[in-house]
Amino acid sequence: MGWKGLIATICGALALAGIGLPAQAQPEKCPRMVADAPAPKLWRAAYRPVAAEGNQVSLTFIGHSTFLIESPKGITIATDYNDYVRPKTLPMVVTMNRAHDTHYTNHPDPGIAYVLRGWNPDGTGPAHHELTLEDVWIRNVPTNIRYGSATLYEGNSMFVFEVAGLCIAHLGHLHHLLTRDHLEALGRIDVVLAPVDGSYTLDIEGMVETLKAINAPLVIPMHYFSEWGLDRFLSRLGKEYEITRSASATVMLSREMLPGKPTVLVLPGR
């Protein structure tokens, strides 16, 4: 047996035993991750928020598809920034997608330093963003979008935020299953912010398939319109995932805090 076969055998045995590989032995798909980073601690209990310290990232669910992300060095980012659902504090960076006006604005606050649209306003190809600020690296992965009766290929984006070594993906208003190329472009994801309405975006089975393909340890639902809709998603995903609800809209995150079992964390919107 060659060395590749031996590694594959060992990995399979560890997976069957429920033992995770250390971070440096896993494919470090999230670009710019430090190769010799310490292995994340595996949580066997339900996920729970803790007080901020060290390299923890603050994530607050503002509502609908908008989250406020704050890095340990104070970089603030608002996802799907729009005219209806906004954080109280003015973010330094905003991302948008073009599905509906609850996901973008044509009039962002002039005090925002970086406005990243998930589409190319010139219509000359997909948007491309790659922005580094202190301990944050932001990039987009183009996706297709239903726009009216047409499909605009690469007309929208998912955004990936590497914050203090933690890889967070916001799936945006995702309308289709992800291809191998999409998954490779996303890379290793630690936390995925997923639309779970089951109608305007992917249906429930499609979203479950997508989340399994991304294989992030932590899923945070967004873009749902009722408790019934959320519960429908949780009931389906609860067959394979731990389900946890937080009393707070804000949670502190780091790689070291990731759960050992795939977990869905429900944050109350403000």
Secondary structure as UniProt FT lines:
FT   HELIX           3..17
FT   HELIX           23..25
FT   TURN            31..32
FT   TURN            35..36
FT   TURN            54..55
FT   STRAND          57..63
FT   TURN            64..65
FT   STRAND          66..70
FT   TURN            72..73
FT   STRAND          76..78
FT   STRAND          93..96
FT   TURN            101..102
FT   TURN            110..111
FT   STRAND          114..117
FT   TURN            121..122
FT   STRAND          130..133
FT   TURN            134..135
FT   STRAND          136..147
FT   TURN            148..149
FT   STRAND          150..163
FT   TURN            164..165
FT   STRAND          166..170
FT   HELIX           180..186
FT   STRAND          191..195
FT   HELIX           204..214
FT   STRAND          218..222
FT   HELIX           227..237
FT   TURN            238..240
FT   STRAND          242..245
FT   STRAND          250..253
FT   HELIX           255..257
FT   STRAND          263..266
//
